[in-house]
Amino acid sequence: MNQEKTSAAAGGPEPARGSCERIGAEVDRLLRGLAPSEDVRHHFRSARIEVLKGLRGLIDERIQCLSTESQKGTSVPIE
């Protein structure tokens, strides 16, 4: 127990732990300050959905084009 008081007084683990906690809290506050508002997040989420719908449209068109591609060659009636 005597050793714990000595290490705390000499700048041991206790002050370092407090510094880390303060730094962690400041970093957390900084990151939360940089985060976009809910309105901005909603806007970007909607934009992502629209981009994905556009890609789906392109894929659907390509599938349709490949599915209805006519056969090569023509049919010639023989008399």
Buried (B, 14 or more C-beta within 10 A) or exposed (E): EEEEEEEEEEEBEEEEEEEEEEEEEEEEEEEEEEEEEEEEEEEEEEEEEEEEEEEEEEEEEEEEEEEEEEEEEEEEEEE
